Amino acid sequence: MAGIVQPRSAPLAGLELSYQLAGLPTRGDYLRAAGVVLSRLLSCDFVVWSAVDVSTSAVEVVPYNGRGWEAQRLEDRLASVLDDHPLVLSYLGVGRARESSPRRLSDVSTRSQVRATRAYAELLHPLGIEHQLAILSGRVSPSSARGWVVNRSSCNFSDDELDLARAIQPALCLLDITGGTQDVLSDAQQAAAAPLGLSSREVEVLRCLSAGLTVEAIGRQLRISSRTVRKHLENAYRKLDCHDRLMAVTAARRAGVVV
């Protein structure tokens, strides 16, 4: 992992992250490697990837350098405070289903408000966590999401580090789709794509587009030419009856093809 991009190189960090993590053979390999990269890009005590569903209190956690806490123990603790954790509520609370930008714990609650929560008493304080930075990498439904949480016990994350998180989020979203955490289309997505006539490759390109990737970046990640990406987009635009990427992503989300 030599030569990791530092925060001052934020515009290049997402591309560098993609190159370092793309093509890893298994989901576990991807998550471990991403934990290493994030812990170096954003100096911290430890990093956690998690998938949560507030409607069912379902939680999956994969920690990197997690201070001896086992994943099952972290999952149990997080599941018990999902309805009380300020960062979770900031993403999955009422009316917030599409607000996915990276944020710090201090961006959504004051320190006194955080310390008054069960999340602090039962999860954060026992781990020595005072500061968190969350980077969403995917949504499954309005009540569920996947992403990374970077944790510190000392100083808060700076504005420059928040900018770095914004720079690398599109790469994490793309890797969530095409890397070790790749998900097959759900039954609902398949049902949504079929009447529109969208091929699986067209859906894959639309999902990358919704993650904020350019045509060139999609081509590099999917190992196809930019010309082929544009052809898939042209077909998808026609089938969705739209003429640009914003309209296409909006139409695909409205139809339930991408989330």
ChimeraX attribute file (.defattr): number of C-alpha atoms within 10 A of each C-alpha:
attribute: neighborCount
match mode: 1-to-1
recipient: residues
	/A:1	8
	/A:2	4
	/A:3	6
	/A:4	15
	/A:5	18
	/A:6	15
	/A:7	20
	/A:8	12
	/A:9	12
	/A:10	21
	/A:11	15
	/A:12	15
	/A:13	23
	/A:14	21
	/A:15	16
	/A:16	16
	/A:17	21
	/A:18	21
	/A:19	13
	/A:20	16
	/A:21	20
	/A:22	17
	/A:23	15
	/A:24	15
	/A:25	10
	/A:26	12
	/A:27	14
	/A:28	13
	/A:29	16
	/A:30	21
	/A:31	23
	/A:32	18
	/A:33	17
	/A:34	23
	/A:35	23
	/A:36	16
	/A:37	18
	/A:38	22
	/A:39	19
	/A:40	15
	/A:41	20
	/A:42	20
	/A:43	16
	/A:44	19
	/A:45	17
	/A:46	21
	/A:47	28
	/A:48	24
	/A:49	22
	/A:50	21
	/A:51	20
	/A:52	24
	/A:53	21
	/A:54	19
	/A:55	13
	/A:56	10
	/A:57	16
	/A:58	16
	/A:59	22
	/A:60	17
	/A:61	21
	/A:62	21
	/A:63	21
	/A:64	22
	/A:65	15
	/A:66	16
	/A:67	11
	/A:68	9
	/A:69	11
	/A:70	12
	/A:71	17
	/A:72	13
	/A:73	11
	/A:74	21
	/A:75	18
	/A:76	16
	/A:77	16
	/A:78	24
	/A:79	19
	/A:80	18
	/A:81	20
	/A:82	22
	/A:83	17
	/A:84	15
	/A:85	19
	/A:86	23
	/A:87	22
	/A:88	19
	/A:89	15
	/A:90	19
	/A:91	23
	/A:92	25
	/A:93	15
	/A:94	10
	/A:95	10
	/A:96	13
	/A:97	17
	/A:98	11
	/A:99	11
	/A:100	18
	/A:101	14
	/A:102	23
	/A:103	22
	/A:104	21
	/A:105	22
	/A:106	18
	/A:107	13
	/A:108	14
	/A:109	14
	/A:110	11
	/A:111	12
	/A:112	8
	/A:113	12
	/A:114	21
	/A:115	15
	/A:116	10
	/A:117	16
	/A:118	17
	/A:119	21
	/A:120	21
	/A:121	14
	/A:122	14
	/A:123	19
	/A:124	22
	/A:125	14
	/A:126	9
	/A:127	18
	/A:128	15
	/A:129	17
	/A:130	19
	/A:131	19
	/A:132	21
	/A:133	24
	/A:134	24
	/A:135	24
	/A:136	26
	/A:137	26
	/A:138	22
	/A:139	20
	/A:140	15
	/A:141	14
	/A:142	18
	/A:143	18
	/A:144	21
	/A:145	23
	/A:146	21
	/A:147	21
	/A:148	25
	/A:149	21
	/A:150	24
	/A:151	28
	/A:152	19
	/A:153	16
	/A:154	12
	/A:155	9
	/A:156	16
	/A:157	21
	/A:158	10
	/A:159	10
	/A:160	12
	/A:161	19
	/A:162	20
	/A:163	17
	/A:164	23
	/A:165	26
	/A:166	20
	/A:167	20
	/A:168	24
	/A:169	26
	/A:170	25
	/A:171	27
	/A:172	25
	/A:173	24
	/A:174	26
	/A:175	26
	/A:176	23
	/A:177	19
	/A:178	18
	/A:179	23
	/A:180	19
	/A:181	16
	/A:182	13
	/A:183	11
	/A:184	10
	/A:185	15
	/A:186	11
	/A:187	9
	/A:188	10
	/A:189	17
	/A:190	17
	/A:191	14
	/A:192	18
	/A:193	21
	/A:194	12
	/A:195	9
	/A:196	16
	/A:197	13
	/A:198	21
	/A:199	15
	/A:200	14
	/A:201	14
	/A:202	20
	/A:203	21
	/A:204	20
	/A:205	22
	/A:206	26
	/A:207	23
	/A:208	28
	/A:209	22
	/A:210	22
	/A:211	24
	/A:212	17
	/A:213	19
	/A:214	16
	/A:215	18
	/A:216	14
	/A:217	20
	/A:218	24
	/A:219	19
	/A:220	15
	/A:221	19
	/A:222	16
	/A:223	10
	/A:224	12
	/A:225	15
	/A:226	16
	/A:227	12
	/A:228	12
	/A:229	24
	/A:230	16
	/A:231	13
	/A:232	20
	/A:233	23
	/A:234	16
	/A:235	16
	/A:236	25
	/A:237	22
	/A:238	13
	/A:239	14
	/A:240	19
	/A:241	13
	/A:242	16
	/A:243	13
	/A:244	11
	/A:245	17
	/A:246	12
	/A:247	14
	/A:248	22
	/A:249	24
	/A:250	16
	/A:251	17
	/A:252	24
	/A:253	15
	/A:254	12
	/A:255	16
	/A:256	16
	/A:257	24
	/A:258	25
	/A:259	21
